[in-house]
């Protein structure tokens, strides 16, 4: 557990200083606690690991003033755990379910328990995100997703991928783009 905590701390510190997260952004977390534990995705969910990771993610949210949103597993069609105020602010479509470890995943279930006024929404277009354990968060990121390679590439046994998004570049050879 200490190694997992150290890995996660390294990841969130790098994310906090990367310059790609901005106040108010929706930051999507997809996480297989099974993969973090070194097991096959969906086979060994772990609320203790979820707690450990959530504490670090909560620090990241406070440090950068981003909004954390958590992707459920395939059993809830990868619905997203959000605070009700975020759902209303973005006009998101709420769905009726409560994530639990075996249907939603341990990380999403843990986040749901920690949020002040949680709801599930069908989908979202997040500004950035982290995928811990290859949970496939891409369907919930805005276009255009840009991979951001962290120095810490694993948390426990899980591969870590992150991405931020940028506006589409439109036009042609005559177009001028901001830096």
C-alpha positions in Angstrom: 0.0 0.0 0.0 2.9 2.4 0.7 4.2 1.9 -2.9 0.7 2.6 -4.3 0.5 5.8 -2.2 3.9 6.9 -3.3 3.1 6.3 -7.0 -0.2 8.2 -6.7 1.4 11.1 -4.9 4.0 11.4 -7.6 1.3 11.3 -10.3 -0.9 14.0 -8.7 2.1 16.3 -8.0 3.1 16.1 -11.6 -0.5 16.8 -12.7 -0.8 19.7 -10.4 2.3 21.3 -11.9 1.9 20.3 -15.6 0.0 23.5 -16.7 -2.8 21.6 -18.5 -5.3 21.7 -15.6 -7.3 24.9 -15.2 -9.7 26.1 -12.5 -13.2 24.8 -13.2 -12.1 22.1 -15.6 -13.9 18.7 -15.5 -11.2 16.1 -14.6 -12.2 12.6 -15.4 -10.9 9.6 -13.4 -11.2 6.1 -14.7 -9.7 3.6 -12.3 -9.5 -0.2 -11.9 -8.5 -0.8 -8.3 -8.1 -4.5 -9.4 -5.3 -3.5 -11.8 -3.7 -1.3 -9.2 -3.6 -4.4 -6.9 -1.9 -6.3 -9.8 -5.0 -8.3 -10.7 -7.2 -8.5 -13.9 -9.6 -5.6 -14.4 -12.9 -6.2 -12.7 -11.7 -9.2 -10.7 -10.5 -7.8 -7.3 -12.0 -4.4 -6.6 -10.6 -2.9 -3.4 -12.2 -0.1 -1.4 -9.0 0.4 0.6 -7.1 1.2 -2.6 -10.0 3.4 -3.7 -9.7 5.4 -0.4 -6.0 5.8 -0.8 -6.3 7.1 -4.4 -9.3 9.3 -3.6 -7.3 11.1 -0.9 -4.6 12.1 -3.4 -7.1 13.0 -6.1 -9.0 15.1 -3.6 -5.7 17.0 -2.9 -5.3 17.5 -6.6 -8.8 18.9 -6.9 -8.2 21.4 -4.1 -4.7 22.3 -5.3 -5.8 23.1 -8.9 -9.5 24.0 -8.3 -10.7 21.4 -10.8 -13.9 19.3 -10.6 -13.3 15.6 -10.1 -15.7 13.3 -11.9 -15.4 9.5 -11.8 -16.2 7.0 -14.5 -18.0 3.8 -13.6 -17.2 0.4 -15.1 -18.9 -1.2 -18.0 -21.7 -2.7 -15.8 -23.1 0.8 -15.5 -22.3 1.7 -19.1 -19.4 3.9 -18.0 -21.7 6.4 -16.4 -20.1 9.3 -14.5 -20.3 10.1 -10.8 -20.6 13.9 -10.5 -21.8 16.4 -7.9 -25.4 17.4 -8.7 -24.4 21.1 -9.1 -22.0 20.0 -11.9 -24.7 18.0 -13.6 -27.0 21.1 -13.5 -24.3 23.5 -14.5 -23.4 21.5 -17.6 -27.0 20.3 -18.5 -26.0 16.7 -18.2 -28.5 13.8 -18.4 -28.8 12.1 -15.1 -29.4 8.3 -14.8 -30.8 6.2 -12.0 -28.3 4.0 -10.4 -25.9 4.0 -7.5 -22.5 2.5 -8.1 -21.3 -0.3 -5.9 -18.1 -2.2 -6.0 -19.5 -5.0 -8.3 -21.5 -2.7 -10.5 -19.8 0.6 -11.1 -16.4 -0.3 -9.6 -14.8 0.4 -6.3 -13.3 3.8 -7.3 -16.6 5.1 -8.5 -18.5 3.6 -5.6 -16.1 5.2 -3.1 -16.3 8.6 -4.8 -20.1 8.4 -4.8 -19.9 7.9 -1.0 -17.5 10.8 -0.5 -19.4 13.4 -2.7 -21.7 15.9 -1.0 -24.7 15.5 -3.4 -23.7 12.8 -6.0 -25.6 11.8 -9.1 -24.8 9.6 -12.1 -24.8 11.1 -15.5 -24.9 9.2 -18.8 -22.0 11.0 -20.4 -19.7 14.0 -20.1 -17.1 15.8 -22.1 -14.2 16.3 -19.7 -11.4 18.8 -20.2 -8.7 16.3 -19.0 -8.5 12.9 -17.4 -6.5 10.1 -16.0 -6.9 6.4 -16.8 -5.6 4.1 -14.2 -5.6 0.5 -15.4 -6.7 1.0 -19.0 -10.4 1.7 -18.2 -11.0 3.5 -21.6 -11.9 7.1 -20.6 -11.6 8.4 -24.1 -15.3 8.3 -24.8 -15.8 11.0 -22.1 -13.1 13.5 -23.1 -13.7 16.5 -25.3 -12.2 16.7 -28.8 -9.2 16.9 -29.3 -7.5 14.7 -26.7 -3.8 15.1 -26.4 -1.8 12.4 -24.5 0.3 13.7 -21.6 3.0 11.3 -20.6 3.8 11.2 -16.9 7.1 10.2 -15.6 5.3 7.8 -13.1 3.8 5.4 -15.6 2.3 2.9 -13.1 0.3 3.0 -9.9 0.8 -0.3 -8.3 0.3 -2.8 -11.1 -1.9 -0.5 -13.2 -0.7 1.5 -16.2 -1.4 5.2 -16.1 -2.4 7.3 -19.0 -3.4 11.0 -18.9 -4.7 13.4 -21.5 -5.8 17.0 -21.7 -7.9 18.5 -24.5 -7.5 21.4 -26.9 -9.8 23.1 -29.3 -9.9 21.7 -32.8 -7.6 23.4 -35.3 -9.8 24.5 -38.3 -9.0 26.1 -41.5 -6.2 25.3 -44.0 -2.9 26.5 -45.1 -3.9 30.2 -44.6 -5.2 29.7 -41.1 -3.4 31.3 -38.2 -3.5 29.6 -34.8 -2.8 31.0 -31.3 0.2 29.6 -29.5 
